[in-house]
Amino acid sequence: MAEPSAATQSPSVSSSSSGAEPSAPGGSGGSSGACPAMGAKSCGSSCAVHDLIFWRDVKKTGFVFGTTLIVLLSLAAFSVISVVSYLILALLSVTIGFRVYKSVIQAVQKSEEGHPFKAYLDVDITLSSEAFHNYMNAAMVHINRALKLVIRLFLVEDLVDSLKLAVFMWLMTYVGAVFNGITLLILAELLVFSVPIVYEKYKTQIDHYVGIARDQTKSIIEK
């Protein structure tokens, strides 16, 4: 009597085990596709910058690129005080105009929607002491590293590194004679927002020509 019960139980066990086996690839596929918690946190800002540079969202990238380019061009033509003042005046003109417009609409329609920016005014933007200390500790790490590097270079701990810095600064004198800081920033922004997307589009052709140039340069150096 025990044998039939065992026989009846074995198919159910085998079927459950066989049903569990196909779910393993699906489960592994889901886990492999999901980003780990620490990985998602660490790559959040880098992924955002990557998407911005490669024009994943055209409207967002166009807004950032256009705004920064206009600010840099304004700094090239006007003083910093004038540019900051005009930016603040433009922002105040938009917010005040929208506030007056909503007030007139509410008066005409006799509605009580309240302040149009109430949702933003209620946002808690206070910086806690813990967050402030965390930011300061992270900044102090980079500051201390930069100070150690400056001391090491200027006090000639390594002669080769100090000579490299001297040669680089000497070359920068020629660059500074042709371009100023704002012009270099404008050129850098144009390159940042154009070179990656062009390389992504024509990657095969660019890699081919770069490989040819590398081989020719290597052969010339060997000769």
N, C-alpha and C positions, 0 to 999 in steps of 0.2 A: 504493500500500500504506500510505502514511502517513496518507491521508485517512480510511480506516475507523477506524484507531486513534484519530485525533483525535476522530472522531465518537463512538466508544465511550467516550472519556474525558470528553467534554463533558457527557453526562447525569449521570455520577457527580459531576462538579464542581458542576453546577447543582443536583443533589439535595442535596449537602452544604451548598451555600450556602443553598438553600431550607430545609434543616433547621436551619441556624444562625439564620435570621431569626426563626422563632417563639420560639426560646429567649431572644431579646433582651428581649421584654416580661416574661417570667418572671424573667429575671435582674435586670432593672431593678426589678421589683416586689419581689424579695427584698432587694435592696440598699436600696430606699426604705423597706421595712418595718423593716429592722434599724437599731438605734440605733448611731451612730458611737461609737468607743471613748471619745473625749474627752467626747462628749455623755452617754454612760452614766455616766461617772465624775462629771461635774459635776452631773447631775440625780439622783444616787442618793439623797442625803439629802433633797432637796426633794420627790422623788417619794414617799419614805417618809412624810414629814410630810403631803403631800397625801392619800395613801391613809388615813392615820390620822385626819385631820380629817373626811374625807368618808365615814367608816365603811365602807371597802371590806372590811375584815375586822372583823366585828362583835365577835368574841371579843377580838381584840387591842386594838381601840379601847375596848371596854368595860372591859377590865382596866386600861388606862392611865388612862382617864377616872375610873374608880372609885377607883383607888389615889391619884391626885393629889388628887381631891376629898376623900377621907378624910383625907389628910395636911393639906390646907389647913384643913379643919374642925377637926382636932385642934390645929393651931397657933392657931386662933382661940379655942379653949377652954383650952388648956394652954400652958405655956412650951415654948420650943424644946428645952431640955434634957430635959424630960419626954417629949416626942414622939420625940426621937431615941432615948432610952433604951428606950421601949416598942417602937419598931420593931426595935431590935437584939435585945431580949428575945424578941420574936415570931419573928424569923428564927432565933435560936439554938434556940428551942423546937422549931421545925420540923426543923431539921437534926439536932439531938441526938436527937429522937424517932425520926426516920427511921433514924439510925445505930444506935440501940439495937434498933429493930424488925428491921433487916436482920441484926444480930448474933444475935438470938434465933432468927430463921428459919434462919440458917446453922448454928447449934448444934443445932437440932432435926433438920434435914435432913442434917446432917453434910456439908455442902458447903463448898467452898473458893473461893467467889466473890471473896473479898478485900474491900477497902474499897469501900463503895457509891459514894463520890465520887472514886474513883481516876482516872476519866477526866477529871474537872475539876481534880484536884490535879496531874496531869501536864501540863496546859496551860501553855505558856510565856507568862507575862504580863509579862515584863520589858520595860521601855521602853528602847530603844536610844538612844544619845547623838544619833544622826542624827535620829531621830524627835522627840526632845525639842527639839533645836534648830529643827527645822522648825515644830513647834507654837509655840515661843517667838517665832520670826520672824513667823509669821502673827499672833500676839497683839500683838506690838510694832507692827505696821502699824496695827491698830485703836486701840491705846493712843495712839500718836503723833497719829493723826487726831483722836481725841477731845480730846487736850490742845490741839491747834491750834484746834479749834472753841471750847473753853472760853475760851482766851485771847482769841480774836477777839470773842466775845460780851461778856465781862466788861470788856475794855479798849476796847469800843465802836469797833471797826474800821468797822462798818456800823451807823449809828444805828437804822435801821429794824429790823434783826434783833435788836438789843439791846432795843428797845421791844417787839417781839413776845415775846421771852422774859419780859420783865417782866409783860406782860399775861397770859401763860400761867401764870406763877407766882402772880399775883394771883388768877386763877380757881381754881387748884389749892388755894388756902387755903380756899375755900368747899367744895370737894370733900373736903378733909381734915377739915373740921368735921363732915361728915356720915358719911363712911366712913373706915375705917382701911385700912392697906395690905393686910392679909389679906382683908378684905371685897372690895376691888377686884380682888385676884387671883382670888377665887372667882367673882366676876361675869365677869371676863375669861375664865376657863376655861369657864364655862357658855356664854358667847357664842361662843367659838372652836369648841366641839364641837356647837353647835346651829344657828348662823346659816348656815354654809356648806351644810349638808345641806338646810336648809329652803329656801334660795335656789335650790339645784340642783333641788329638787322643784317649786317654784312660781316658776320663773324668769320665765315669760311674764307672769304676773299682776303680779309685783313690778316688772318692768321697765315694764309699762304704767302702774302707779300712780306710779312714780318719774318717768317721763316727763311725766305730767300735773302732778305737783308741781313739776318743774323748769320747765316752761313757765309755770305760774302765778307762780312766784317770779321768773322773768325778766321777765314782764310788770309785776309790781309794782315791781321795781327800775327798769325803764325809766320807769314813771310817776313 
